């Protein structure tokens, strides 16, 4: 039996750990108003904090987006 570790992007594991252990990361959806991003794919941590500082709306999250994994 094969065991596979799957996590959502909120775990924020370093990419070298993800690669070394063969972990599948499923991105969470992050929304600012009408804009929706895939955490870690369309939106880096730096971009998230920049938007957080400058956006008039607070961000919301959605369930993991299973359309694409990294």
PQR file with spaces between the fields and no chain letter, atoms N, CA, C, O and H, PARSE charges and radii, in Angstrom:
ATOM       1  N    UNK     1       0.846   -1.174    0.000 -0.4000 1.5000
ATOM       2  CA   UNK     1       0.000    0.000    0.000 -0.0000 2.0000
ATOM       3  C    UNK     1       0.891    1.236    0.000  0.5500 1.7000
ATOM       4  O    UNK     1       1.862    1.314    0.753 -0.5500 1.4000
ATOM       5  N    UNK     2       0.554    2.193   -0.845 -0.4000 1.5000
ATOM       6  CA   UNK     2       1.279    3.450   -0.919 -0.0000 2.0000
ATOM       7  C    UNK     2       0.547    4.512   -0.119  0.5500 1.7000
ATOM       8  O    UNK     2      -0.679    4.609   -0.172 -0.5500 1.4000
ATOM       9  H    UNK     2      -0.235    2.130   -1.457  0.4000 1.0000
ATOM      10  N    UNK     3       1.297    5.297    0.614 -0.4000 1.5000
ATOM      11  CA   UNK     3       0.733    6.390    1.389 -0.0000 2.0000
ATOM      12  C    UNK     3       1.220    7.692    0.769  0.5500 1.7000
ATOM      13  O    UNK     3       2.407    7.828    0.474 -0.5500 1.4000
ATOM      14  H    UNK     3       2.293    5.218    0.657  0.4000 1.0000
ATOM      15  N    UNK     4       0.328    8.644    0.571 -0.4000 1.5000
ATOM      16  CA   UNK     4       0.658    9.944   -0.006 -0.0000 2.0000
ATOM      17  C    UNK     4       0.204   11.030    0.946  0.5500 1.7000
ATOM      18  O    UNK     4      -0.916   10.986    1.453 -0.5500 1.4000
ATOM      19  H    UNK     4      -0.637    8.533    0.811  0.4000 1.0000
ATOM      20  N    UNK     5       1.065   12.006    1.193 -0.4000 1.5000
ATOM      21  CA   UNK     5       0.717   13.133    2.056 -0.0000 2.0000
ATOM      22  C    UNK     5       0.180   14.260    1.177  0.5500 1.7000
ATOM      23  O    UNK     5       0.829   14.679    0.218 -0.5500 1.4000
ATOM      24  H    UNK     5       1.975   12.042    0.781  0.4000 1.0000
ATOM      25  N    UNK     6      -1.012   14.744    1.519 -0.4000 1.5000
ATOM      26  CA   UNK     6      -1.648   15.865    0.812 -0.0000 2.0000
ATOM      27  C    UNK     6      -1.994   16.909    1.854  0.5500 1.7000
ATOM      28  O    UNK     6      -2.639   16.601    2.856 -0.5500 1.4000
ATOM      29  H    UNK     6      -1.539   14.405    2.298  0.4000 1.0000
ATOM      30  N    UNK     7      -1.565   18.157    1.621 -0.4000 1.5000
ATOM      31  CA   UNK     7      -1.846   19.253    2.552 -0.0000 2.0000
ATOM      32  C    UNK     7      -2.427   20.422    1.783  0.5500 1.7000
ATOM      33  O    UNK     7      -2.307   20.487    0.559 -0.5500 1.4000
ATOM      34  H    UNK     7      -1.042   18.407    0.806  0.4000 1.0000
ATOM      35  N    UNK     8      -3.056   21.348    2.497 -0.4000 1.5000
ATOM      36  CA   UNK     8      -3.450   22.584    1.819 -0.0000 2.0000
ATOM      37  C    UNK     8      -2.337   23.613    1.999  0.5500 1.7000
ATOM      38  O    UNK     8      -1.454   23.456    2.842 -0.5500 1.4000
ATOM      39  H    UNK     8      -3.153   21.295    3.491  0.4000 1.0000
ATOM      40  N    UNK     9      -2.398   24.645    1.207 -0.4000 1.5000
ATOM      41  CA   UNK     9      -1.305   25.628    1.148 -0.0000 2.0000
ATOM      42  C    UNK     9      -1.121   26.426    2.433  0.5500 1.7000
ATOM      43  O    UNK     9      -0.080   27.058    2.612 -0.5500 1.4000
ATOM      44  H    UNK     9      -3.115   24.772    0.522  0.4000 1.0000
ATOM      45  N    UNK    10      -2.101   26.415    3.327 -0.4000 1.5000
ATOM      46  CA   UNK    10      -1.982   27.157    4.578 -0.0000 2.0000
ATOM      47  C    UNK    10      -0.884   26.572    5.463  0.5500 1.7000
ATOM      48  O    UNK    10      -0.368   27.262    6.343 -0.5500 1.4000
ATOM      49  H    UNK    10      -2.947   25.902    3.181  0.4000 1.0000
ATOM      50  N    UNK    11      -0.524   25.316    5.243 -0.4000 1.5000
ATOM      51  CA   UNK    11       0.545   24.699    6.027 -0.0000 2.0000
ATOM      52  C    UNK    11       1.877   25.428    5.820  0.5500 1.7000
ATOM      53  O    UNK    11       2.748   25.396    6.690 -0.5500 1.4000
ATOM      54  H    UNK    11      -0.943   24.756    4.528  0.4000 1.0000
ATOM      55  N    UNK    12       2.029   26.076    4.679 -0.4000 1.5000
ATOM      56  CA   UNK    12       3.213   26.901    4.394 -0.0000 2.0000
ATOM      57  C    UNK    12       4.538   26.156    4.606  0.5500 1.7000
ATOM      58  O    UNK    12       5.483   26.719    5.159 -0.5500 1.4000
ATOM      59  H    UNK    12       1.321   26.102    3.973  0.4000 1.0000
ATOM      60  N    UNK    13       4.605   24.920    4.177 -0.4000 1.5000
ATOM      61  CA   UNK    13       5.861   24.178    4.276 -0.0000 2.0000
ATOM      62  C    UNK    13       6.866   24.710    3.265  0.5500 1.7000
ATOM      63  O    UNK    13       6.482   25.099    2.162 -0.5500 1.4000
ATOM      64  H    UNK    13       3.837   24.464    3.728  0.4000 1.0000
ATOM      65  N    UNK    14       8.133   24.734    3.618 -0.4000 1.5000
ATOM      66  CA   UNK    14       9.158   25.168    2.654 -0.0000 2.0000
ATOM      67  C    UNK    14       9.157   24.256    1.429  0.5500 1.7000
ATOM      68  O    UNK    14       8.945   23.049    1.551 -0.5500 1.4000
ATOM      69  H    UNK    14       8.445   24.418    4.514  0.4000 1.0000
ATOM      70  N    UNK    15       9.393   24.826    0.257 -0.4000 1.5000
ATOM      71  CA   UNK    15       9.329   24.065   -0.989 -0.0000 2.0000
ATOM      72  C    UNK    15      10.329   22.913   -1.020  0.5500 1.7000
ATOM      73  O    UNK    15      10.057   21.881   -1.633 -0.5500 1.4000
ATOM      74  H    UNK    15       9.566   25.806    0.158  0.4000 1.0000
ATOM      75  N    UNK    16      11.484   23.072   -0.368 -0.4000 1.5000
ATOM      76  CA   UNK    16      12.451   21.969   -0.366 -0.0000 2.0000
ATOM      77  C    UNK    16      11.931   20.772    0.434  0.5500 1.7000
ATOM      78  O    UNK    16      12.208   19.627    0.079 -0.5500 1.4000
ATOM      79  H    UNK    16      11.705   23.910    0.130  0.4000 1.0000
ATOM      80  N    UNK    17      11.188   21.023    1.500 -0.4000 1.5000
ATOM      81  CA   UNK    17      10.597   19.942    2.296 -0.0000 2.0000
ATOM      82  C    UNK    17       9.500   19.248    1.480  0.5500 1.7000
ATOM      83  O    UNK    17       9.415   18.020    1.463 -0.5500 1.4000
ATOM      84  H    UNK    17      10.962   21.953    1.789  0.4000 1.0000
ATOM      85  N    UNK    18       8.669   20.040    0.808 -0.4000 1.5000
ATOM      86  CA   UNK    18       7.595   19.500   -0.024 -0.0000 2.0000
ATOM      87  C    UNK    18       8.178   18.584   -1.094  0.5500 1.7000
ATOM      88  O    UNK    18       7.689   17.477   -1.316 -0.5500 1.4000
ATOM      89  H    UNK    18       8.739   21.037    0.822  0.4000 1.0000
ATOM      90  N    UNK    19       9.226   19.061   -1.748 -0.4000 1.5000
ATOM      91  CA   UNK    19       9.855   18.278   -2.819 -0.0000 2.0000
ATOM      92  C    UNK    19      10.520   17.015   -2.262  0.5500 1.7000
ATOM      93  O    UNK    19      10.333   15.925   -2.804 -0.5500 1.4000
ATOM      94  H    UNK    19       9.624   19.960   -1.568  0.4000 1.0000
ATOM      95  N    UNK    20      11.279   17.156   -1.203 -0.4000 1.5000
ATOM      96  CA   UNK    20      12.013   16.035   -0.619 -0.0000 2.0000
ATOM      97  C    UNK    20      11.080   14.905   -0.172  0.5500 1.7000
ATOM      98  O    UNK    20      11.392   13.728   -0.352 -0.5500 1.4000
ATOM      99  H    UNK    20      11.431   18.041   -0.763  0.4000 1.0000
ATOM     100  N    UNK    21       9.936   15.271    0.409 -0.4000 1.5000
ATOM     101  CA   UNK    21       9.006   14.278    0.935 -0.0000 2.0000
ATOM     102  C    UNK    21       7.911   13.880   -0.052  0.5500 1.7000
ATOM     103  O    UNK    21       7.094   13.009    0.243 -0.5500 1.4000
ATOM     104  H    UNK    21       9.682   16.227    0.555  0.4000 1.0000
ATOM     105  N    UNK    22       7.895   14.521   -1.229 -0.4000 1.5000
ATOM     106  CA   UNK    22       6.887   14.190   -2.235 -0.0000 2.0000
ATOM     107  C    UNK    22       5.478   14.549   -1.821  0.5500 1.7000
ATOM     108  O    UNK    22       4.529   13.837   -2.147 -0.5500 1.4000
ATOM     109  H    UNK    22       8.559   15.229   -1.468  0.4000 1.0000
ATOM     110  N    UNK    23       5.339   15.648   -1.105 -0.4000 1.5000
ATOM     111  CA   UNK    23       4.039   16.093   -0.600 -0.0000 2.0000
ATOM     112  C    UNK    23       3.279   16.824   -1.701  0.5500 1.7000
ATOM     113  O    UNK    23       3.863   17.606   -2.451 -0.5500 1.4000
ATOM     114  H    UNK    23       6.111   16.227   -0.841  0.4000 1.0000
ATOM     115  N    UNK    24       1.988   16.571   -1.796 -0.4000 1.5000
ATOM     116  CA   UNK    24       1.130   17.297   -2.718 -0.0000 2.0000
ATOM     117  C    UNK    24       0.485   18.452   -1.968  0.5500 1.7000
ATOM     118  O    UNK    24      -0.112   18.255   -0.910 -0.5500 1.4000
ATOM     119  H    UNK    24       1.513   15.936   -1.187  0.4000 1.0000
ATOM     120  N    UNK    25       0.608   19.665   -2.519 -0.4000 1.5000
ATOM     121  CA   UNK    25       0.041   20.861   -1.892 -0.0000 2.0000
ATOM     122  C    UNK    25      -1.153   21.329   -2.726  0.5500 1.7000
ATOM     123  O    UNK    25      -1.016   21.605   -3.918 -0.5500 1.4000
ATOM     124  H    UNK    25       1.093   19.825   -3.379  0.4000 1.0000
ATOM     125  N    UNK    26      -2.312   21.414   -2.094 -0.4000 1.5000
ATOM     126  CA   UNK    26      -3.529   21.889   -2.746 -0.0000 2.0000
ATOM     127  C    UNK    26      -3.739   23.343   -2.330  0.5500 1.7000
ATOM     128  O    UNK    26      -3.841   23.634   -1.139 -0.5500 1.4000
ATOM     129  H    UNK    26      -2.422   21.190   -1.126  0.4000 1.0000
ATOM     130  N    UNK    27      -3.806   24.271   -3.313 -0.4000 1.5000
ATOM     131  CA   UNK    27      -3.927   25.687   -2.965 -0.0000 2.0000
ATOM     132  C    UNK    27      -5.298   26.067   -2.440  0.5500 1.7000
ATOM     133  O    UNK    27      -6.321   25.593   -2.936 -0.5500 1.4000
ATOM     134  H    UNK    27      -3.723   24.034   -4.281  0.4000 1.0000
ATOM     135  N    UNK    28      -5.308   26.923   -1.437 -0.4000 1.5000
ATOM     136  CA   UNK    28      -6.540   27.515   -0.933 -0.0000 2.0000
ATOM     137  C    UNK    28      -6.912   28.681   -1.840  0.5500 1.7000
ATOM     138  O    UNK    28      -6.030   29.314   -2.420 -0.5500 1.4000
ATOM     139  H    UNK    28      -4.477   27.307   -1.035  0.4000 1.0000
ATOM     140  N    UNK    29      -8.174   28.969   -1.967 -0.4000 1.5000
ATOM     141  CA   UNK    29      -8.609   30.164   -2.676 -0.0000 2.0000
ATOM     142  C    UNK    29      -8.555   31.350   -1.726  0.5500 1.7000
ATOM     143  O    UNK    29      -8.999   31.257   -0.582 -0.5500 1.4000
ATOM     144  H    UNK    29      -8.890   28.455   -1.495  0.4000 1.0000
ATOM     145  N    UNK    30      -8.009   32.472   -2.203 -0.4000 1.5000
ATOM     146  CA   UNK    30      -7.931   33.693   -1.404 -0.0000 2.0000
ATOM     147  C    UNK    30      -8.587   34.804   -2.210  0.5500 1.7000
ATOM     148  O    UNK    30      -8.191   35.072   -3.345 -0.5500 1.4000
ATOM     149  H    UNK    30      -7.648   32.548   -3.132  0.4000 1.0000
ATOM     150  N    UNK    31      -9.586   35.447   -1.627 -0.4000 1.5000
ATOM     151  CA   UNK    31     -10.302   36.500   -2.330 -0.0000 2.0000
ATOM     152  C    UNK    31     -10.130   37.859   -1.685  0.5500 1.7000
ATOM     153  O    UNK    31     -10.175   38.005   -0.464 -0.5500 1.4000
ATOM     154  H    UNK    31      -9.908   35.229   -0.705  0.4000 1.0000
ATOM     155  N    UNK    32      -9.931   38.853   -2.543 -0.4000 1.5000
ATOM     156  CA   UNK    32      -9.942   40.262   -2.139 -0.0000 2.0000
ATOM     157  C    UNK    32     -11.022   40.916   -2.991  0.5500 1.7000
ATOM     158  O    UNK    32     -10.793   41.207   -4.165 -0.5500 1.4000
ATOM     159  H    UNK    32      -9.894   38.734   -3.535  0.4000 1.0000
ATOM     160  N    UNK    33     -12.190   41.147   -2.414 -0.4000 1.5000
ATOM     161  CA   UNK    33     -13.294   41.692   -3.196 -0.0000 2.0000
ATOM     162  C    UNK    33     -13.697   40.691   -4.273  0.5500 1.7000
ATOM     163  O    UNK    33     -14.028   39.545   -3.969 -0.5500 1.4000
ATOM     164  H    UNK    33     -12.376   40.911   -1.460  0.4000 1.0000
ATOM     165  N    UNK    34     -13.668   41.127   -5.535 -0.4000 1.5000
ATOM     166  CA   UNK    34     -14.043   40.244   -6.647 -0.0000 2.0000
ATOM     167  C    UNK    34     -12.853   39.482   -7.222  0.5500 1.7000
ATOM     168  O    UNK    34     -13.030   38.641   -8.104 -0.5500 1.4000
ATOM     169  H    UNK    34     -13.399   42.058   -5.782  0.4000 1.0000
ATOM     170  N    UNK    35     -11.650   39.760   -6.738 -0.4000 1.5000
ATOM     171  CA   UNK    35     -10.453   39.067   -7.231 -0.0000 2.0000
ATOM     172  C    UNK    35     -10.220   37.807   -6.407  0.5500 1.7000
ATOM     173  O    UNK    35     -10.223   37.854   -5.177 -0.5500 1.4000
ATOM     174  H    UNK    35     -11.507   40.442   -6.021  0.4000 1.0000
ATOM     175  N    UNK    36     -10.017   36.678   -7.089 -0.4000 1.5000
ATOM     176  CA   UNK    36      -9.761   35.407   -6.412 -0.0000 2.0000
ATOM     177  C    UNK    36      -8.435   34.850   -6.921  0.5500 1.7000
ATOM     178  O    UNK    36      -8.177   34.822   -8.124 -0.5500 1.4000
ATOM     179  H    UNK    36     -10.014   36.640   -8.088  0.4000 1.0000
ATOM     180  N    UNK    37      -7.605   34.410   -5.988 -0.4000 1.5000
ATOM     181  CA   UNK    37      -6.271   33.901   -6.303 -0.0000 2.0000
ATOM     182  C    UNK    37      -6.096   32.507   -5.724  0.5500 1.7000
ATOM     183  O    UNK    37      -6.758   32.144   -4.751 -0.5500 1.4000
ATOM     184  H    UNK    37      -7.814   34.433   -5.010  0.4000 1.0000
ATOM     185  N    UNK    38      -5.205   31.727   -6.321 -0.4000 1.5000
ATOM     186  CA   UNK    38      -4.810   30.445   -5.759 -0.0000 2.0000
ATOM     187  C    UNK    38      -3.558   30.689   -4.924  0.5500 1.7000
ATOM     188  O    UNK    38      -2.523   31.106   -5.443 -0.5500 1.4000
ATOM     189  H    UNK    38      -4.667   32.022   -7.111  0.4000 1.0000
ATOM     190  N    UNK    39      -3.664   30.426   -3.632 -0.4000 1.5000
ATOM     191  CA   UNK    39      -2.569   30.666   -2.692 -0.0000 2.0000
ATOM     192  C    UNK    39      -1.307   29.930   -3.135  0.5500 1.7000
ATOM     193  O    UNK    39      -1.321   28.717   -3.347 -0.5500 1.4000
ATOM     194  H    UNK    39      -4.505   30.087   -3.210  0.4000 1.0000
ATOM     195  N    UNK    40      -0.221   30.682   -3.270 -0.4000 1.5000
ATOM     196  CA   UNK    40       1.050   30.090   -3.643 -0.0000 2.0000
ATOM     197  C    UNK    40       1.237   29.892   -5.133  0.5500 1.7000
ATOM     198  O    UNK    40       2.337   29.557   -5.574 -0.5500 1.4000
ATOM     199  H    UNK    40      -0.210   31.667   -3.098  0.4000 1.0000
ATOM     200  N    UNK    41       0.179   30.093   -5.931 -0.4000 1.5000
ATOM     201  CA   UNK    41       0.289   29.958   -7.383 -0.0000 2.0000
ATOM     202  C    UNK    41       0.101   31.327   -8.031  0.5500 1.7000
ATOM     203  O    UNK    41       0.996   31.822   -8.716 -0.5500 1.4000
ATOM     204  H    UNK    41      -0.715   30.365   -5.573  0.4000 1.0000
ATOM     205  N    UNK    42      -1.060   31.936   -7.815 -0.4000 1.5000
ATOM     206  CA   UNK    42      -1.349   33.266   -8.360 -0.0000 2.0000
ATOM     207  C    UNK    42      -0.975   34.377   -7.391  0.5500 1.7000
ATOM     208  O    UNK    42      -0.916   35.546   -7.774 -0.5500 1.4000
ATOM     209  H    UNK    42      -1.788   31.534   -7.259  0.4000 1.0000
ATOM     210  N    UNK    43      -0.724   34.020   -6.144 -0.4000 1.5000
ATOM     211  CA   UNK    43      -0.498   35.016   -5.099 -0.0000 2.0000
ATOM     212  C    UNK    43       0.594   34.531   -4.152  0.5500 1.7000
ATOM     213  O    UNK    43       0.424   33.532   -3.453 -0.5500 1.4000
ATOM     214  H    UNK    43      -0.772   33.071   -5.832  0.4000 1.0000
ATOM     215  N    UNK    44       1.716   35.247   -4.134 -0.4000 1.5000
ATOM     216  CA   UNK    44       2.796   34.904   -3.209 -0.0000 2.0000
ATOM     217  C    UNK    44       2.486   35.487   -1.836  0.5500 1.7000
ATOM     218  O    UNK    44       1.581   36.310   -1.698 -0.5500 1.4000
ATOM     219  H    UNK    44       1.854   36.059   -4.702  0.4000 1.0000
ATOM     220  N    UNK    45       3.225   35.067   -0.836 -0.4000 1.5000
ATOM     221  CA   UNK    45       3.043   35.621    0.509 -0.0000 2.0000
ATOM     222  C    UNK    45       3.290   37.128    0.507  0.5500 1.7000
ATOM     223  O    UNK    45       2.562   37.880    1.155 -0.5500 1.4000
ATOM     224  H    UNK    45       3.959   34.398   -0.949  0.4000 1.0000
ATOM     225  N    UNK    46       4.306   37.564   -0.213 -0.4000 1.5000
ATOM     226  CA   UNK    46       4.620   38.994   -0.273 -0.0000 2.0000
ATOM     227  C    UNK    46       3.473   39.773   -0.910  0.5500 1.7000
ATOM     228  O    UNK    46       3.105   40.843   -0.424 -0.5500 1.4000
ATOM     229  H    UNK    46       4.898   36.953   -0.740  0.4000 1.0000
ATOM     230  N    UNK    47       2.902   39.238   -2.001 -0.4000 1.5000
ATOM     231  CA   UNK    47       1.778   39.905   -2.657 -0.0000 2.0000
ATOM     232  C    UNK    47       0.551   39.937   -1.742  0.5500 1.7000
ATOM     233  O    UNK    47      -0.178   40.929   -1.702 -0.5500 1.4000
ATOM     234  H    UNK    47       3.201   38.369   -2.396  0.4000 1.0000
ATOM     235  N    UNK    48       0.331   38.839   -1.007 -0.4000 1.5000
ATOM     236  CA   UNK    48      -0.798   38.793   -0.074 -0.0000 2.0000
ATOM     237  C    UNK    48      -0.690   39.916    0.951  0.5500 1.7000
ATOM     238  O    UNK    48      -1.654   40.649    1.171 -0.5500 1.4000
ATOM     239  H    UNK    48       0.923   38.033   -1.039  0.4000 1.0000
ATOM     240  N    UNK    49       0.484   40.058    1.585 -0.4000 1.5000
ATOM     241  CA   UNK    49       0.643   41.082    2.623 -0.0000 2.0000
ATOM     242  C    UNK    49       0.585   42.488    2.046  0.5500 1.7000
ATOM     243  O    UNK    49       0.128   43.413    2.719 -0.5500 1.4000
ATOM     244  H    UNK    49       1.267   39.463    1.407  0.4000 1.0000
ATOM     245  N    UNK    50       1.039   42.662    0.817 -0.4000 1.5000
ATOM     246  CA   UNK    50       0.931   43.963    0.163 -0.0000 2.0000
ATOM     247  C    UNK    50      -0.541   44.297   -0.077  0.5500 1.7000
ATOM     248  O    UNK    50      -0.984   45.413    0.199 -0.5500 1.4000
ATOM     249  H    UNK    50       1.410   41.912    0.270  0.4000 1.0000
ATOM     250  N    UNK    51      -1.294   43.326   -0.592 -0.4000 1.5000
ATOM     251  CA   UNK    51      -2.733   43.552   -0.808 -0.0000 2.0000
ATOM     252  C    UNK    51      -3.452   43.796    0.526  0.5500 1.7000
ATOM     253  O    UNK    51      -4.354   44.630    0.600 -0.5500 1.4000
ATOM     254  H    UNK    51      -0.935   42.420   -0.816  0.4000 1.0000
ATOM     255  N    UNK    52      -3.059   43.079    1.561 -0.4000 1.5000
ATOM     256  CA   UNK    52      -3.671   43.246    2.874 -0.0000 2.0000
ATOM     257  C    UNK    52      -3.490   44.680    3.371  0.5500 1.7000
ATOM     258  O    UNK    52      -4.408   45.266    3.945 -0.5500 1.4000
ATOM     259  H    UNK    52      -2.326   42.401    1.500  0.4000 1.0000
ATOM     260  N    UNK    53      -2.304   45.234    3.147 -0.4000 1.5000
ATOM     261  CA   UNK    53      -2.031   46.610    3.581 -0.0000 2.0000
ATOM     262  C    UNK    53      -2.818   47.644    2.774  0.5500 1.7000
ATOM     263  O    UNK    53      -3.228   48.671    3.315 -0.5500 1.4000
ATOM     264  H    UNK    53      -1.559   44.758    2.681  0.4000 1.0000
ATOM     265  N    UNK    54      -3.030   47.378    1.477 -0.4000 1.5000
ATOM     266  CA   UNK    54      -3.591   48.403    0.602 -0.0000 2.0000
ATOM     267  C    UNK    54      -5.041   48.197    0.186  0.5500 1.7000
ATOM     268  O    UNK    54      -5.645   49.106   -0.384 -0.5500 1.4000
ATOM     269  H    UNK    54      -2.697   46.544    1.038  0.4000 1.0000
ATOM     270  N    UNK    55      -5.607   47.042    0.451 -0.4000 1.5000
ATOM     271  CA   UNK    55      -6.973   46.754    0.017 -0.0000 2.0000
ATOM     272  C    UNK    55      -7.984   47.390    0.966  0.5500 1.7000
ATOM     273  O    UNK    55      -7.748   47.496    2.170 -0.5500 1.4000
ATOM     274  H    UNK    55      -5.116   46.304    0.913  0.4000 1.0000
ATOM     275  N    UNK    56      -9.105   47.808    0.402 -0.4000 1.5000
ATOM     276  CA   UNK    56     -10.174   48.363    1.216 -0.0000 2.0000
ATOM     277  C    UNK    56     -11.061   47.260    1.792  0.5500 1.7000
ATOM     278  O    UNK    56     -11.868   47.503    2.689 -0.5500 1.4000
ATOM     279  H    UNK    56      -9.296   47.721   -0.576  0.4000 1.0000
ATOM     280  N    UNK    57     -10.900   46.039    1.263 -0.4000 1.5000
ATOM     281  CA   UNK    57     -11.676   44.909    1.778 -0.0000 2.0000
ATOM     282  C    UNK    57     -10.731   43.887    2.405  0.5500 1.7000
ATOM     283  O    UNK    57      -9.596   43.727    1.957 -0.5500 1.4000
ATOM     284  H    UNK    57     -10.245   45.841    0.534  0.4000 1.0000
ATOM     285  N    UNK    58     -11.197   43.209    3.426 -0.4000 1.5000
ATOM     286  CA   UNK    58     -10.400   42.161    4.052 -0.0000 2.0000
ATOM     287  C    UNK    58     -10.462   40.898    3.200  0.5500 1.7000
ATOM     288  O    UNK    58     -11.461   40.656    2.523 -0.5500 1.4000
ATOM     289  H    UNK    58     -12.120   43.340    3.791  0.4000 1.0000
ATOM     290  N    UNK    59      -9.412   40.098    3.229 -0.4000 1.5000
ATOM     291  CA   UNK    59      -9.419   38.882    2.417 -0.0000 2.0000
ATOM     292  C    UNK    59     -10.334   37.817    3.013  0.5500 1.7000
ATOM     293  O    UNK    59     -10.597   37.790    4.216 -0.5500 1.4000
ATOM     294  H    UNK    59      -8.601   40.294    3.780  0.4000 1.0000
ATOM     295  N    UNK    60     -10.805   36.947    2.136 -0.4000 1.5000
ATOM     296  CA   UNK    60     -11.571   35.772    2.551 -0.0000 2.0000
ATOM     297  C    UNK    60     -10.902   34.555    1.917  0.5500 1.7000
ATOM     298  O    UNK    60     -10.208   34.672    0.907 -0.5500 1.4000
ATOM     299  H    UNK    60     -10.592   36.968    1.159  0.4000 1.0000
ATOM     300  N    UNK    61     -11.117   33.395    2.517 -0.4000 1.5000
ATOM     301  CA   UNK    61     -10.570   32.171    1.945 -0.0000 2.0000
ATOM     302  C    UNK    61     -11.707   31.236    1.572  0.5500 1.7000
ATOM     303  O    UNK    61     -12.831   31.364    2.057 -0.5500 1.4000
ATOM     304  H    UNK    61     -11.680   33.300    3.337  0.4000 1.0000
ATOM     305  N    UNK    62     -11.388   30.302    0.703 -0.4000 1.5000
ATOM     306  CA   UNK    62     -12.360   29.289    0.330 -0.0000 2.0000
ATOM     307  C    UNK    62     -11.715   27.930    0.502  0.5500 1.7000
ATOM     308  O    UNK    62     -10.530   27.825    0.820 -0.5500 1.4000
ATOM     309  H    UNK    62     -10.475   30.198    0.308  0.4000 1.0000
ATOM     310  N    UNK    63     -12.501   26.898    0.290 -0.4000 1.5000
ATOM     311  CA   UNK    63     -11.956   25.553    0.412 -0.0000 2.0000
ATOM     312  C    UNK    63     -10.809   25.370   -0.587  0.5500 1.7000
ATOM     313  O    UNK    63     -10.697   26.129   -1.550 -0.5500 1.4000
ATOM     314  H    UNK    63     -13.463   26.983    0.031  0.4000 1.0000
ATOM     315  N    UNK    64      -9.973   24.379   -0.361 -0.4000 1.5000
ATOM     316  CA   UNK    64      -8.884   24.130   -1.306 -0.0000 2.0000
ATOM     317  C    UNK    64      -9.410   23.956   -2.730  0.5500 1.7000
ATOM     318  O    UNK    64     -10.451   23.339   -2.958 -0.5500 1.4000
ATOM     319  H    UNK    64     -10.064   23.763    0.421  0.4000 1.0000
ATOM     320  N    UNK    65      -8.675   24.505   -3.660 -0.4000 1.5000
ATOM     321  CA   UNK    65      -9.056   24.428   -5.070 -0.0000 2.0000
ATOM     322  C    UNK    65      -8.400   23.193   -5.679  0.5500 1.7000
ATOM     323  O    UNK    65      -7.181   23.157   -5.845 -0.5500 1.4000
ATOM     324  H    UNK    65      -7.829   25.006   -3.475  0.4000 1.0000
ATOM     325  N    UNK    66      -9.183   22.204   -6.005 -0.4000 1.5000
ATOM     326  CA   UNK    66      -8.661   20.923   -6.451 -0.0000 2.0000
ATOM     327  C    UNK    66      -8.369   20.874   -7.944  0.5500 1.7000
ATOM     328  O    UNK    66      -8.047   19.809   -8.470 -0.5500 1.4000
ATOM     329  H    UNK    66     -10.174   22.234   -5.870  0.4000 1.0000
ATOM     330  N    UNK    67      -8.473   21.994   -8.631 -0.4000 1.5000
ATOM     331  CA   UNK    67      -8.244   22.000  -10.063 -0.0000 2.0000
ATOM     332  C    UNK    67      -6.776   21.838  -10.411  0.5500 1.7000
ATOM     333  O    UNK    67      -6.446   21.305  -11.471 -0.5500 1.4000
ATOM     334  H    UNK    67      -8.735   22.859   -8.204  0.4000 1.0000
ATOM     335  N    UNK    68      -5.907   22.281   -9.551 -0.4000 1.5000
ATOM     336  CA   UNK    68      -4.478   22.215   -9.832 -0.0000 2.0000
ATOM     337  C    UNK    68      -3.719   22.014   -8.530  0.5500 1.7000
ATOM     338  O    UNK    68      -4.001   22.678   -7.533 -0.5500 1.4000
ATOM     339  H    UNK    68      -6.175   22.714   -8.690  0.4000 1.0000
ATOM     340  N    UNK    69      -2.776   21.118   -8.536 -0.4000 1.5000
ATOM     341  CA   UNK    69      -1.940   20.903   -7.369 -0.0000 2.0000
ATOM     342  C    UNK    69      -0.500   21.179   -7.739  0.5500 1.7000
ATOM     343  O    UNK    69      -0.123   21.136   -8.910 -0.5500 1.4000
ATOM     344  H    UNK    69      -2.546   20.578   -9.346  0.4000 1.0000
ATOM     345  N    UNK    70       0.308   21.465   -6.716 -0.4000 1.5000
ATOM     346  CA   UNK    70       1.715   21.714   -7.004 -0.0000 2.0000
ATOM     347  C    UNK    70       2.564   20.795   -6.171  0.5500 1.7000
ATOM     348  O    UNK    70       3.791   20.840   -6.259 -0.5500 1.4000
ATOM     349  H    UNK    70       0.002   21.500   -5.765  0.4000 1.0000
